């Protein structure tokens, strides 16, 4: 150790002597020589050893949190099947959500009005946030539409936002035809038509054909209609594109047409609207139990008397429709008619609906009704032996046979659309003719037997 100290001391003394031996002019000369060198002065502040914080106590480097702030909140979805008797308010209450949230969602108006029409068998989904509060809901009224309502937490107002998503569907054209053997419903079903399409077919021709009376065995129909597909799977039927109905040898045709004003309706081959002033029957499908006659044996009064209307036998509670637009002139009990409604259609026509079991809502004396609107229900009030509807047609106060009376003619298509309608209708009429001729050739039938 002593040797080490001696060596260190010797080196220190030597360095001091060297420094003393250097002359000032040599230092100055060296400074002058260094003036030709470019130097950069950098100031570095070194921390005081006593004030320096340990690495563990240093602040963490700044982190960009923008991405995390924009991340969608986690939503836990709960799917609920809607049962009979359920309402949106009940479902909210059962799920523990406030009436205030429901009120705010319904304030979105048309965007969420579909929630008022929820039906048993459908599903509604509630989305909860991390605090178990309602953050979103989903409702699909059909397989191709879905409503999503979500609370917009990105904005300060935290308001609810609604959006609709529609899945793309494929429309395919289909056709069907049949010769009626037993009934329109059975023949239509055997031809592959759904109940909805059969009812729509009857509705299209309901101004010209009384489907409760006029149908005969051997009558025939041909239909061109839409089928709707989603990802290759049929999900339902669309609209009837064109149809033909031959009733007792008389051919009726209807073509669906949409004009440039986006108005859609059905027209005959000649361009006459299928919609007429009066429907031929106030019921959908029924059988005639008693027809218009000047002399009929009354089963209750036990005597002969005229029957100035048509009686439609139907189950109690069957809806009764107004056959034309008009105003209710009378509603109440009327002798043998029982509960009855008289509808005035302008100055010329009046229709009478008797033996009702009850009246529909919003039917008061003086109230307006539209063609096809339900005004009452079949019953057996008054002089009736069983449930049926008594229907009358009066022209200028005189009773007329509702089944044969001449009714106001239909309006023609607007003149400016006649050319485009003809271009649209001609190939469809040719297609209907081909379908019908093929059907008749393979299934010849007679048409002289009444079907019920």
Legacy VTK file of the C-alpha trace (Angstrom):
# vtk DataFile Version 3.0
C-alpha trace
ASCII
DATASET POLYDATA
POINTS 452 float
0.000 0.000 0.000
2.851 2.424 0.843
4.340 1.912 -2.635
1.030 2.822 -4.252
0.748 6.066 -2.304
4.336 7.014 -3.161
3.722 6.469 -6.891
0.509 8.526 -6.832
2.208 11.389 -4.994
5.097 11.400 -7.444
2.740 11.628 -10.444
0.840 14.545 -8.927
4.024 16.548 -8.283
5.192 15.913 -11.863
1.972 17.272 -13.323
2.224 20.466 -11.267
5.758 21.088 -12.454
4.742 20.638 -16.099
1.954 23.182 -15.701
4.319 25.758 -14.191
6.791 25.325 -17.009
4.320 26.414 -19.685
4.725 30.091 -20.680
1.775 32.518 -21.063
2.722 33.386 -24.644
2.498 29.691 -25.539
-1.015 29.549 -24.167
-1.964 32.655 -26.095
-0.439 31.212 -29.247
-2.453 28.058 -28.821
-5.640 30.119 -28.374
-4.927 32.038 -31.570
-4.374 28.843 -33.489
-7.636 27.399 -32.285
-9.585 30.382 -33.599
-9.720 28.732 -37.006
-11.697 25.813 -35.600
-15.538 25.859 -35.696
-16.920 24.997 -32.334
-20.491 24.432 -31.005
-21.202 25.267 -27.442
-23.668 22.978 -25.764
-24.830 23.667 -22.257
-25.747 20.632 -20.237
-27.286 20.993 -16.832
-26.419 18.110 -14.649
-28.725 17.330 -11.783
-27.538 17.794 -8.274
-26.877 14.417 -6.767
-28.895 15.317 -3.698
-31.990 16.475 -5.668
-32.053 13.658 -8.242
-35.113 11.458 -7.899
-34.806 7.702 -8.182
-35.961 6.124 -11.458
-39.041 4.665 -9.800
-40.261 8.130 -8.808
-39.829 9.764 -12.230
-43.085 10.719 -13.993
-44.310 8.202 -16.614
-43.935 9.257 -20.248
-47.026 10.796 -21.857
-49.290 8.299 -23.676
-51.617 9.184 -26.565
-55.059 8.231 -25.271
-57.045 9.419 -28.287
-57.495 5.923 -29.684
-58.694 4.499 -26.383
-61.131 7.370 -25.863
-62.762 6.649 -29.239
-63.142 2.944 -28.565
-66.780 1.837 -28.526
-68.026 1.047 -25.026
-68.571 -2.595 -24.212
-72.246 -3.560 -24.512
-73.746 -6.693 -23.025
-76.755 -7.742 -25.129
-79.842 -9.508 -23.774
-82.345 -11.015 -26.245
-85.986 -11.187 -25.091
-88.859 -12.956 -26.837
-92.018 -10.858 -26.866
-94.987 -12.665 -25.326
-98.725 -12.102 -25.522
-99.673 -9.118 -23.364
-96.209 -7.589 -23.459
-95.791 -3.921 -24.198
-92.638 -1.882 -24.529
-93.216 -0.243 -21.148
-93.655 -3.647 -19.490
-90.468 -4.965 -21.073
-88.548 -1.890 -19.917
-89.867 -2.276 -16.388
-89.100 -6.015 -16.230
-85.566 -5.348 -17.424
-85.015 -2.631 -14.817
-84.867 0.333 -17.175
-86.451 3.685 -16.425
-89.591 5.092 -17.991
-87.529 8.195 -18.742
-85.283 6.242 -21.120
-88.334 4.833 -22.895
-89.850 8.309 -23.186
-86.623 9.731 -24.645
-86.426 6.925 -27.202
-90.038 7.361 -28.311
-89.476 11.114 -28.690
-87.367 10.267 -31.750
-90.695 10.059 -33.600
-91.024 8.159 -36.864
-87.582 6.621 -36.448
-88.771 4.575 -33.455
-92.535 4.410 -34.089
-92.161 0.735 -35.081
-91.608 -0.039 -31.393
-95.301 0.701 -30.824
-96.182 -2.286 -33.013
-94.231 -5.085 -31.353
-95.957 -8.467 -31.664
-95.802 -11.767 -29.776
-93.156 -14.068 -31.200
-90.825 -11.240 -32.180
-87.600 -10.418 -30.351
-86.167 -7.263 -28.833
-82.589 -6.883 -27.605
-81.441 -4.645 -24.769
-77.802 -3.590 -24.523
-76.347 -2.725 -21.099
-73.170 -0.777 -20.458
-70.573 -1.557 -17.774
-72.827 0.119 -15.193
-75.731 -2.174 -16.164
-77.627 0.820 -17.575
-79.470 0.805 -20.892
-77.030 1.795 -23.611
-78.751 0.467 -26.737
-81.612 -1.614 -28.088
-82.264 -3.557 -31.267
-85.590 -4.566 -32.823
-86.184 -6.400 -36.103
-89.827 -6.188 -37.256
-88.926 -8.459 -40.173
-86.053 -10.550 -41.420
-84.853 -7.763 -43.687
-85.101 -4.719 -41.395
-83.526 -3.877 -38.060
-83.839 -0.803 -35.870
-80.880 0.098 -33.665
-81.164 2.778 -30.983
-77.983 3.726 -29.142
-77.042 6.359 -26.576
-74.451 8.650 -28.128
-71.859 9.008 -25.344
-69.385 10.696 -27.700
-71.380 13.924 -27.496
-72.037 16.014 -24.419
-75.814 15.784 -24.774
-75.737 11.955 -24.576
-78.849 11.836 -26.734
-80.362 8.691 -28.235
-79.722 8.052 -31.927
-81.816 5.735 -34.097
-80.842 4.075 -37.362
-82.409 1.504 -39.670
-80.549 -1.226 -41.503
-82.130 -3.009 -44.461
-80.776 -6.234 -45.850
-80.675 -6.578 -49.600
-83.302 -8.951 -50.912
-83.632 -10.602 -54.293
-86.937 -10.360 -56.163
-87.822 -13.276 -58.414
-90.831 -13.545 -60.678
-93.168 -16.508 -60.185
-96.458 -17.610 -61.678
-99.398 -19.794 -60.734
-102.680 -20.854 -62.255
-105.585 -23.088 -61.340
-109.084 -24.135 -62.289
-111.395 -23.869 -59.292
-112.854 -27.169 -58.118
-114.036 -26.619 -54.551
-113.184 -23.078 -53.488
-110.836 -20.250 -54.335
-108.838 -20.846 -51.166
-108.291 -24.559 -51.761
-107.499 -24.126 -55.448
-105.171 -21.219 -54.722
-103.321 -23.161 -52.039
-102.931 -26.174 -54.321
-101.450 -23.851 -56.957
-98.850 -22.716 -54.424
-100.307 -19.343 -53.451
-100.101 -18.141 -49.868
-103.239 -17.034 -48.007
-102.074 -13.435 -48.336
-101.781 -13.680 -52.116
-105.207 -15.348 -52.399
-106.756 -12.528 -50.374
-104.909 -9.968 -52.473
-106.157 -11.632 -55.663
-109.742 -11.450 -54.399
-109.178 -7.851 -53.351
-107.960 -6.828 -56.814
-111.093 -8.195 -58.491
-113.426 -7.425 -55.569
-115.015 -4.494 -57.424
-116.136 -6.763 -60.282
-116.709 -10.174 -58.703
-118.718 -11.068 -55.611
-116.507 -13.823 -54.233
-119.271 -14.850 -51.835
-121.744 -15.562 -54.641
-120.292 -15.438 -58.127
-117.618 -18.151 -57.998
-118.365 -21.303 -59.998
-116.659 -24.637 -60.401
-114.591 -24.311 -63.563
-113.680 -20.665 -63.012
-109.952 -20.125 -63.446
-107.178 -17.718 -62.604
-103.596 -16.993 -63.607
-101.219 -14.909 -61.518
-97.763 -13.417 -62.022
-96.291 -12.379 -58.694
-93.079 -11.610 -56.821
-91.154 -13.928 -54.513
-88.638 -12.470 -52.059
-85.339 -14.176 -51.296
-82.674 -13.451 -48.698
-79.308 -15.135 -49.259
-80.934 -17.712 -51.500
-83.737 -18.550 -49.062
-87.348 -17.637 -49.816
-88.654 -15.376 -47.075
-92.072 -14.497 -48.467
-94.130 -13.171 -51.330
-94.107 -9.716 -52.815
-96.787 -8.029 -54.881
-99.043 -9.407 -57.590
-97.642 -8.077 -60.862
-100.519 -9.127 -63.099
-103.553 -11.383 -62.799
-106.407 -12.807 -64.803
-109.663 -14.235 -63.432
-112.258 -15.930 -65.611
-115.617 -15.966 -63.845
-118.620 -17.643 -65.485
-116.926 -17.241 -68.861
-116.143 -13.546 -68.404
-112.470 -12.631 -68.338
-111.139 -9.994 -65.945
-107.536 -8.778 -66.127
-105.474 -6.538 -63.869
-102.004 -5.037 -64.324
-99.998 -3.397 -61.553
-98.533 -0.102 -62.752
-96.491 2.647 -61.099
-96.504 6.002 -62.870
-93.759 8.640 -62.875
-95.435 10.337 -59.906
-94.785 7.124 -57.938
-98.493 6.288 -57.719
-99.185 2.544 -57.884
-102.516 0.915 -58.696
-104.105 -1.912 -60.655
-105.657 -1.271 -64.059
-107.598 -3.305 -66.590
-106.102 -4.103 -69.984
-107.903 -1.029 -71.312
-106.318 1.199 -68.670
-109.392 1.480 -66.422
-108.750 1.532 -62.688
-109.757 -1.679 -60.929
-110.953 0.506 -58.062
-114.592 1.407 -58.475
-117.077 3.369 -56.427
-118.515 0.254 -54.727
-117.243 -3.132 -53.654
-119.480 -5.978 -54.743
-119.681 -7.472 -51.249
-119.328 -6.123 -47.688
-117.714 -9.372 -46.493
-114.638 -11.241 -47.651
-115.644 -14.866 -48.160
-119.112 -16.024 -47.142
-122.042 -17.894 -48.551
-125.341 -16.329 -49.550
-128.186 -17.501 -47.335
-130.943 -15.356 -48.862
-131.032 -13.248 -52.001
-132.938 -10.187 -53.172
-136.512 -11.162 -54.051
-139.947 -9.609 -54.305
-141.494 -12.472 -52.313
-139.867 -14.588 -49.596
-141.160 -16.689 -46.670
-139.896 -14.971 -43.541
-138.680 -17.645 -41.072
-139.395 -15.495 -37.993
-142.636 -13.742 -38.970
-143.922 -16.934 -40.652
-145.348 -15.105 -43.631
-144.473 -14.129 -47.165
-142.796 -10.763 -47.584
-140.350 -9.166 -49.966
-136.678 -9.385 -49.172
-135.088 -6.149 -50.280
-131.493 -7.079 -49.761
-128.998 -9.906 -49.604
-128.255 -11.986 -46.513
-124.684 -13.168 -46.071
-124.381 -16.089 -43.658
-121.190 -15.719 -41.640
-119.891 -16.523 -38.149
-120.753 -14.088 -35.388
-118.111 -11.378 -35.146
-117.099 -11.466 -38.827
-115.984 -7.928 -39.809
-118.378 -5.952 -42.009
-116.890 -3.456 -44.482
-118.318 -0.272 -45.943
-118.652 -0.904 -49.662
-117.908 2.700 -50.593
-116.798 6.036 -49.208
-119.591 7.863 -47.443
-121.068 9.279 -44.257
-122.993 7.395 -41.574
-126.594 8.616 -41.711
-127.907 6.288 -38.988
-126.442 4.004 -36.344
-128.608 2.222 -33.799
-131.491 -0.232 -33.371
-133.905 -0.244 -36.307
-136.825 -2.657 -35.868
-136.289 -5.916 -37.724
-132.800 -4.824 -38.788
-131.655 -4.993 -35.170
-128.407 -3.121 -34.738
-127.881 -1.410 -38.073
-125.808 1.180 -39.896
-127.031 3.252 -42.826
-124.305 4.870 -44.964
-125.076 7.689 -47.384
-122.850 7.827 -50.486
-123.426 11.242 -52.013
-126.958 12.137 -53.074
-127.771 8.957 -55.008
-126.711 5.844 -53.114
-127.367 4.476 -49.618
-126.195 1.137 -48.234
-127.688 -0.657 -45.220
-125.970 -3.159 -42.909
-128.320 -5.017 -40.528
-128.370 -7.675 -37.757
-124.988 -6.489 -36.440
-123.699 -7.824 -33.137
-121.781 -4.623 -32.411
-120.375 -1.523 -34.043
-116.761 -0.776 -34.827
-114.979 2.000 -32.977
-115.176 5.539 -34.319
-118.518 4.912 -36.025
-120.959 7.626 -35.062
-123.797 9.302 -36.881
-122.205 11.863 -39.158
-118.758 10.279 -39.167
-117.094 9.613 -42.521
-116.135 6.107 -43.600
-113.839 4.876 -46.343
-114.349 2.026 -48.755
-113.258 -1.219 -47.117
-113.298 0.263 -43.605
-114.688 -2.051 -40.914
-117.886 -0.525 -39.548
-119.423 -3.413 -37.599
-119.537 -7.141 -36.942
-121.930 -9.892 -38.001
-124.604 -10.843 -35.466
-128.227 -11.956 -35.179
-129.968 -8.926 -33.683
-133.479 -8.008 -34.832
-135.547 -10.496 -36.838
-132.802 -13.035 -37.540
-132.718 -16.798 -36.994
-128.933 -16.986 -36.920
-125.812 -14.888 -37.393
-125.740 -13.213 -40.781
-125.441 -9.806 -42.413
-128.385 -8.183 -44.145
-127.083 -5.872 -46.884
-129.152 -3.423 -48.929
-128.466 -1.011 -51.755
-130.801 1.939 -52.325
-130.614 4.164 -55.405
-132.473 7.458 -54.997
-134.395 5.854 -52.141
-135.463 2.803 -54.181
-134.293 -0.692 -53.205
-132.069 -2.285 -55.833
-130.555 -5.736 -56.055
-126.993 -5.217 -54.763
-125.791 -8.110 -56.892
-127.009 -6.681 -60.194
-127.315 -2.935 -59.806
-125.239 -0.913 -62.251
-122.549 0.997 -60.414
-120.561 4.094 -61.408
-117.815 3.396 -63.942
-114.153 3.325 -63.015
-111.791 6.149 -63.853
-109.275 5.718 -66.668
-105.540 6.042 -66.248
-104.213 9.568 -66.740
-103.780 10.300 -70.445
-100.103 11.182 -70.046
-99.380 7.653 -68.757
-101.353 5.660 -71.344
-98.395 5.048 -73.644
-96.039 3.925 -70.891
-98.806 1.769 -69.384
-99.431 0.017 -72.712
-95.713 -0.665 -73.118
-95.640 -2.132 -69.614
-98.891 -4.103 -69.901
-98.576 -5.770 -73.319
-95.876 -8.346 -72.441
-97.629 -9.163 -69.159
-100.954 -9.738 -70.909
-99.213 -12.038 -73.392
-97.637 -13.934 -70.518
-101.011 -14.302 -68.772
-102.561 -15.632 -71.966
-99.823 -18.242 -72.277
-100.207 -19.344 -68.651
-103.974 -19.574 -68.961
-103.966 -21.498 -72.229
-101.480 -24.014 -70.868
-103.597 -24.532 -67.752
-106.861 -24.944 -69.645
-105.298 -27.319 -72.163
-104.079 -29.642 -69.434
-107.188 -29.389 -67.192
-110.423 -28.867 -69.138
-113.292 -28.213 -66.733
-116.951 -27.284 -66.855
-118.215 -24.115 -65.207
-121.833 -24.740 -64.324
-121.707 -25.660 -60.628
-121.895 -23.124 -57.830
-119.197 -23.373 -55.177
-119.593 -22.174 -51.630
LINES 1 453
452 0 1 2 3 4 5 6 7 8 9 10 11 12 13 14 15 16 17 18 19 20 21 22 23 24 25 26 27 28 29 30 31 32 33 34 35 36 37 38 39 40 41 42 43 44 45 46 47 48 49 50 51 52 53 54 55 56 57 58 59 60 61 62 63 64 65 66 67 68 69 70 71 72 73 74 75 76 77 78 79 80 81 82 83 84 85 86 87 88 89 90 91 92 93 94 95 96 97 98 99 100 101 102 103 104 105 106 107 108 109 110 111 112 113 114 115 116 117 118 119 120 121 122 123 124 125 126 127 128 129 130 131 132 133 134 135 136 137 138 139 140 141 142 143 144 145 146 147 148 149 150 151 152 153 154 155 156 157 158 159 160 161 162 163 164 165 166 167 168 169 170 171 172 173 174 175 176 177 178 179 180 181 182 183 184 185 186 187 188 189 190 191 192 193 194 195 196 197 198 199 200 201 202 203 204 205 206 207 208 209 210 211 212 213 214 215 216 217 218 219 220 221 222 223 224 225 226 227 228 229 230 231 232 233 234 235 236 237 238 239 240 241 242 243 244 245 246 247 248 249 250 251 252 253 254 255 256 257 258 259 260 261 262 263 264 265 266 267 268 269 270 271 272 273 274 275 276 277 278 279 280 281 282 283 284 285 286 287 288 289 290 291 292 293 294 295 296 297 298 299 300 301 302 303 304 305 306 307 308 309 310 311 312 313 314 315 316 317 318 319 320 321 322 323 324 325 326 327 328 329 330 331 332 333 334 335 336 337 338 339 340 341 342 343 344 345 346 347 348 349 350 351 352 353 354 355 356 357 358 359 360 361 362 363 364 365 366 367 368 369 370 371 372 373 374 375 376 377 378 379 380 381 382 383 384 385 386 387 388 389 390 391 392 393 394 395 396 397 398 399 400 401 402 403 404 405 406 407 408 409 410 411 412 413 414 415 416 417 418 419 420 421 422 423 424 425 426 427 428 429 430 431 432 433 434 435 436 437 438 439 440 441 442 443 444 445 446 447 448 449 450 451
